[in-house]
Structure formats: structure tokens, C-alpha cells
Amino acid sequence: QVQLLESGGGSVQAGGSLRLSCAASGGTSSYGNMGWFRQPPGKEREFVAAIRWRGGSLHYADSVKGRFTISRDKDKNTLYLQMNSLKPEDTAVYYCAADPRGILSSIRTPGDYDYWGQGTQVTVSS
């Protein structure tokens, strides 16, 4: 059983930065695919970014490419999301997720992730 705990959300003005962290525990030492998703108010959960835990390949939604950076610290079992040049449309609850199977073709699909954190609120004001 994998447990995920996000931190680092908050309120920031447009153009500002935030760094989210996701501490993973339990399960195996390899978490397959790990990703960040977000759910804006009144909308469906959407893909933000993901990383292959072992190989380190990075994947981004077009809406955040060039502004957000996903990374991981394998020694600390921690996933990060550095968010720069934030926009009001980035306002959402951000979730960390893990898919131990690590299937590349499903890395952007929320339904293929087995484990989720509780979410952390990010609010960007104009």
C-alpha cells in the first residue's frame, strides 16, 4: 500500500511561484509512474505532469509546459512540482498520484493511477 502526502500549496499572485512536494511511503521502492493532476473548481480532474520513477522521463500538459517542472528525489521518495509564472487558470486542488505498474501509454490518464494523495489547494489571484 502506497501512501502519498502533498504539501506546499497556498495563495499567490499571478506571475508568482510555488513548489509542491509529495512524500511517498509504503509499497515497493519503485513507484512506476508518478504524476501531478489538478481539479479546477467545477471541472474534471486533469493531467498536469508525470515522471517515470526509474527512468526519469518527463511528461507535461501543454498548458503548463515551460512553466512547471516535475522532479523526484529517489533517496527521499519525494515527488516535486515547481510551478513558475502562475496564472489564475492554474487555480485548482493539486493531487499527487502513483501507478506502480508504470505503463507509459497511460501516464496521462487519471483512472490508471491507483494511489492518490489528499490534495493541496493552489489559488492564483490576478
VEXRO-282887 format. One line per 4 residues: number of its first residue (from 1); for each residue x, y, z of C-alpha. Coordinates in Angstrom, 2 decimals. Example, Ala and Ser with C-alpha at 12.3 -4.5 7.8 and 13.67 -1.06 7.14 Angstrom:
<marlos>
1> 12.30/-4.50/7.80 | 13.67/-1.06/7.14 $
</marlos>
This chain:
<marlos>
1> 0.00/0.00/0.00 | 1.41/3.36/-1.08 | 0.68/6.47/0.95 | 1.10/9.92/-0.59 $
5> 1.17/13.20/1.30 | 1.22/16.52/-0.56 | 2.38/19.84/0.83 | 3.31/23.29/-0.44 $
9> 0.04/24.67/-1.72 | -1.12/28.18/-0.96 | -2.20/31.51/-2.39 | -0.04/33.54/-4.72 $
13> -0.46/36.41/-7.15 | -0.27/35.87/-10.90 | 3.33/35.55/-12.02 | 4.41/34.06/-8.72 $
17> 5.82/30.63/-7.91 | 5.03/27.71/-5.67 | 6.68/24.36/-5.09 | 4.59/21.31/-4.29 $
21> 6.02/18.24/-2.60 | 4.64/14.72/-2.36 | 6.16/12.35/0.17 | 5.61/8.69/-0.74 $
25> 5.77/5.77/1.66 | 4.85/2.10/1.68 | 4.69/-0.22/-1.33 | 7.83/-1.05/-3.26 $
29> 10.84/1.11/-3.83 | 9.76/1.77/-7.40 | 6.57/3.73/-7.88 | 6.21/3.18/-11.63 $
33> 4.62/6.35/-12.91 | 4.14/9.26/-10.55 | 2.15/12.27/-11.56 | 0.52/15.52/-10.63 $
37> -3.08/16.15/-11.50 | -5.35/19.06/-10.69 | -9.05/19.71/-10.37 | -10.17/23.28/-11.01 $
41> -13.44/24.41/-9.39 | -16.40/22.78/-11.13 | -14.24/20.86/-13.59 | -12.90/17.36/-14.12 $
45> -9.54/16.24/-12.79 | -6.84/16.84/-15.40 | -3.29/15.79/-16.07 | -0.52/18.25/-15.21 $
49> 2.80/16.41/-15.28 | 4.28/12.96/-14.72 | 7.59/11.19/-14.39 | 8.74/7.61/-14.80 $
53> 10.17/6.88/-11.37 | 13.04/4.70/-12.59 | 13.87/6.13/-15.99 | 13.03/9.72/-15.20 $
57> 11.27/10.59/-18.47 | 9.13/13.71/-18.09 | 5.67/14.42/-19.44 | 3.72/17.68/-19.32 $
61> 0.33/19.01/-20.25 | 0.60/21.66/-22.96 | -0.96/24.23/-20.62 | 1.96/24.05/-18.17 $
65> 4.88/23.23/-20.46 | 7.70/25.73/-19.96 | 6.28/26.95/-16.65 | 6.11/23.84/-14.45 $
69> 8.88/21.35/-13.71 | 8.36/17.90/-12.25 | 11.20/16.14/-10.48 | 11.81/13.41/-7.96 $
73> 14.30/12.57/-5.23 | 14.61/8.78/-5.20 | 16.54/8.78/-1.90 | 13.77/10.71/-0.17 $
77> 10.91/9.04/-2.08 | 9.59/12.52/-2.78 | 7.98/14.00/-5.88 | 8.08/17.73/-6.60 $
81> 6.29/20.19/-8.83 | 7.93/23.57/-9.28 | 5.34/25.99/-10.60 | 6.53/29.31/-12.05 $
85> 4.72/32.11/-13.87 | 1.47/31.04/-12.28 | -1.79/32.15/-13.86 | -5.29/32.45/-12.38 $
89> -6.33/29.47/-14.51 | -3.84/27.33/-12.57 | -6.13/27.65/-9.54 | -7.12/24.13/-8.50 $
93> -6.69/21.37/-5.97 | -3.47/19.60/-6.92 | -3.11/15.86/-6.36 | -0.11/13.58/-6.36 $
97> -0.71/10.07/-7.72 | 1.20/6.82/-8.20 | 0.75/3.97/-10.65 | 3.03/1.09/-9.59 $
101> 2.55/-0.69/-12.94 | 4.30/2.15/-14.74 | 2.64/1.72/-18.14 | 3.88/4.52/-20.37 $
105> 0.76/4.70/-22.53 | -1.40/5.52/-19.51 | 0.87/8.04/-17.84 | -1.56/10.92/-18.55 $
109> -4.75/9.06/-17.54 | -6.06/9.71/-14.02 | -8.09/6.49/-13.99 | -4.95/4.39/-14.37 $
113> -3.39/5.66/-11.15 | -4.04/3.51/-8.10 | -2.90/5.76/-5.27 | -3.76/9.38/-4.57 $
117> -2.85/11.98/-2.01 | -5.40/14.12/-0.22 | -4.76/17.13/-2.42 | -3.43/20.61/-1.76 $
121> -5.11/23.87/-2.77 | -3.35/26.30/-5.09 | -5.01/29.68/-5.58 | -3.64/32.24/-8.03 $
125> -5.12/35.72/-7.93 | -4.94/38.24/-10.75 $
</marlos>
